[in-house]
Each structure stands twice: as structure tokens, then as C-alpha cells.
Amino acid sequence: MPELRKDPIIGRWVIISTERGRRPMNFSVSPPVMQGGFCPFCYGNAEQTPPELFAVRPSKDSPPNSPDWKIRVVPNKFPALQIEGGQDKVGYGMFDKMNGIGAHEVIIESPNHDATLEQISEHSLVDVFISFRERILDLRNDKRFKYILIFKNHGIEAGASLEHTHSQLIALPIIPNLVREELEGSLSHYKLKERCVYCDIIRQEVSDKIRLVSENSEFVVLSPYAPRFPFETWIIPKTHSSSFENADKNIYIALAKILRDTLQRMNRILNNPPYNLVIHTSPLEQQNNEYYHWHIEIMPKLTRVAGFEWGSGFYINPTPPEEAATYLRDSRP
């Protein structure tokens, strides 16, 4: 059973994932190599994954786990958290811990092994977003869960262990500290100005245009004012909305267009970089509010976090966001 342990000094929770146990000889200081050959996510290999939780198929009459699929959602075979059981919060002397209860799922975005997220069709990408939404709507019925994180690791430097395009979902029994910080900062701004801070950012960046990368009817793409990483990029809906799963299909259609365009721009100027993509959305108990604004953050892995960053909490970014936005803005097909 995995455990969640709380740091008694700063209140940070850490997952001790016993299901992913490693001995010293299992850790390598050399760069990992993406496994070739057999891929459990490829078309025809459905029996090599746990039974699917959700799928998109050409025909609604197709049975679960059959080969004619477009998108599959399955439990992670090596989950960071375990869905069965109770939290069992306990104190251990001065320390606090609980069972590592949660859900850990994999969204296989295409049966095509060689496809990347920006290469699949816009229609298929909309189905990916709908798969995200359906899994959130299902999991938020479980009152043990407080937050659902959806993320994508592209490339080995970004943490991907399989090259077949996929995203991951983790349902957590607590709200992560980073999310709490965003919520508290957003609420503080709202209490002071009675406006959403993200809506204010959109208005200023669209007006200034110096960090604006692109926009369509529903979204803006921008280089944030204080980015942690070179070419860090945000995609924000123009209309205020606090939860990703409450969007309708038209929003996902516009998101598919602008996400594909953004990733294609990055590929052209950065030569297909590894990246992390994270959906930032409201906690499950705060689905609709006026102060938080869901959005997507994309962080290309172009630099390494080293001793200064770990020791200080500061990030050193060698590329001003104004320059990054110019490169991305000027990168057209």
C-alpha cells in the first residue's frame, strides 16, 4: 500500500509509492533509453493493459477492450496511488501519514504508435479532451478525492517511460500545495479587486501583445510574465471558467485547434523538444467560483533544475518571455 507522508516543517505531502519500489542498483545515473519493440499501448495489444475504464470507438456497439478503438483509458499498471481502501489518517509521534489512496490512469491518445499529440487530428484531440472530462466527472463522485491532476510527459527527459503518445490522470485525496498557492493567490487578488487575476492577465497581454503568442475565439496563448523555464507557455480560455470538466464541446474544439498550433510552433523553433503539459483546474469541491481560472501550462525541458533552484526556490530562466513569445509568434507553417 502506498503512503502519503507530510513534511512537518513546510506541510508538503510526499507519496511513498511502494508499488514502484526500487533498490539502489535499479537507479541509473546514465540517460534512460526509450524501450523499443513491443508496446502495450499499440493497436491489438489491449489484453496487455488492465481492463479499460473508458474508450472512444467508431461504433458504440463495440464491446469493451475490443481492438477497434480510437482512445483508451486504463488504470496505470504501476500506480503511484491505490484506489482500494480508506485513508486511515494516523499520527506517528510528531509525524502525520495516511494511506496512499487515489486513482492513477493512463489515457492512450491514439492507436498509432508513431503519432504525437500535435499530429493526431483535431477531431481526435477533441475526443481526448472529452475522455479527460468523462474520467473527471466519474471520479469526482468518489468523496475520498479532493483534486484530479491531468498531465502529459513527452520525451524521456520529461519523464515519459513509453514513447507511444499518452497522458496520465491522478486523483488525489488532498489538494497539492502548488494548487493551494494558486488558489490563495487568485483569491487574494479577487478579494482586493473583485476580478479574476487570470482575466486581468488576458486583458493586459492581449492589449500589450508583447508576450502574446496567438489567440482564437475562445483562447489566448502567451508567454507568462515571470516564467520559470525558457519557452514556458500558457493556454487560457478567454471566458472565465474555473473547471476544465465544465466546458462544452465547442470549447474543446477551439482548444484542439490552438493546442495543436502551439505545439507545432514549439517543434519548429525548438526541434521537437521534450515537454511537460499540465491542466490546472479547480479542486473538486470548488468546481465553480469567480476567482480561479482553469488553464494549461506547457514547459519544454530545455534547462535543468540544479542546486540553486532546489536550495532557494528561485528559477533561473535564460530566455526573456518577450523574446520567447516573438519566436513562437513568428513561427508559422
C-alpha positions, 0 to 999 in steps of 0.5 A: 500500500502506498503512503502519503507522508507530510513534511512537518516543517513546510506541510508538503505531502510526499507519496511513498509509492511502494508499488514502484519500489526500487533498490539502489542498483535499479537507479541509473545515473546514465540517460534512460533509453526509450524501450523499443519493440513491443508496446502495450499501448499499440493497436491489438495489444489491449489484453496487455493493459488492465481492463479499460475504464473508458474508450472512444470507438467508431461504433458504440456497439463495440464491446469493451477492450475490443481492438477497434478503438480510437482512445483508451483509458486504463488504470496505470499498471504501476500506480503511484496511488491505490484506489482500494481502501480508506485513508486511515489518517494516523499520527506517528509521534510528531509525524502525520501519514495516511494511506496512499489512496487515489486513482492513477490512469493512463489515457492512450491518445491514439492507436498509432504508435508513431503519432504525437499529440500535435499530429493526431487530428483535431477531431481526435484531440477533441475526443481526448479532451472529452475522455479527460472530462468523462474520467473527471466527472466519474471520479469526482463522485468518489468523496475520498478525492479532493483534486484530479491532476491531468498531465502529459510527459513527452520525451524521456527527459520529461519523464515519459517511460513509453514513447507511444503518445499518452497522458496520465490522470491522478486523483488525489485525496488532498489538494497539492500545495502548488494548487493551494498557492494558486488558489490563495493567490487568485483569491487574494487578488479577487478579494482586493479587486473583485476580478479574476487575476487570470482575466486581468492577465488576458486583458493586459497581454492581449492589449500589450501583445508583447508576450502574446503568442496567438489567440482564437475565439475562445483562447489566448496563448502567451508567454507568462510574465515571470516564467520559470523555464525558457519557452514556458507557455500558457493556454487560457480560455478567454471566458472565465471558467474555473473547471476544465470538466465544465466546458462544452464541446465547442470549447474543446474544439477551439482548444484542439485547434490552438493546442495543436498550433502551439505545439507545432510552433514549439517543434519548429523553433525548438526541434521537437523538444521534450515537454511537460503539459499540465491542466490546472483546474479547480479542486473538486469541491470548488468546481465553480467560483469567480476567482480561479481560472482553469488553464494549461501550462506547457514547459519544454525541458530545455534547462535543468533544475540544479542546486540553486533552484532546489536550495532557494526556490528561485528559477533561473530562466535564460530566455526573456518571455518577450523574446520567447513569445516573438519566436513562437509568434513568428513561427508559422507553417 
